[in-house]
Each structure stands twice: as C-alpha cells, then as structure tokens.
C-alpha cells in the first residue's frame, strides 16, 4: 500500500479513491484544500476561500511551507 500526499491538479471533488491501494494523508489542489474528512472548494482568486482552507490546514498541523499554494 502506498501512503503519502496526493497532488492532484485535476482531481474532481467527487473523485472516488476507495478502489486504489492508497493511504492518502492529504490531497493538494490549487483551487481546493482537501484534508481527511474535510474539503474546501473555492474559485481561483477567492482569497477568503483559500484562507479558510489554509487556516484549517494550520489547525490540523500542516506545516506552513505546505500551505503556500497559489490563490
């Protein structure tokens, strides 16, 4: 089983990864913040939406240098 962070620029919000042999700790996208049990979707350029996703990342222990995706 693979374990780690999935970086998925084009992953749909409703994508189902259950059939893959993966243990995903986090998924990163530039227009969404996806965490275990929580998804933040916002249009590109929405600074408030991006800030909410980054704030949640901080609250669950994501290092600051991993919260620098484009707005």
C-alpha positions, 0 to 999 in steps of 0.5 A: 500500500502506498501512503503519502500526499496526493497532488492532484491538479485535476482531481474532481471533488467527487473523485472516488479513491476507495478502489486504489491501494492508497493511504492518502494523508492529504490531497493538494489542489490549487483551487481546493484544500482537501484534508481527511474528512474535510474539503474546501472548494473555492474559485481561483482568486477567492482569497477568503476561500483559500484562507479558510482552507489554509487556516484549517490546514494550520489547525490540523498541523500542516506545516506552513511551507505546505500551505503556500499554494497559489490563490 
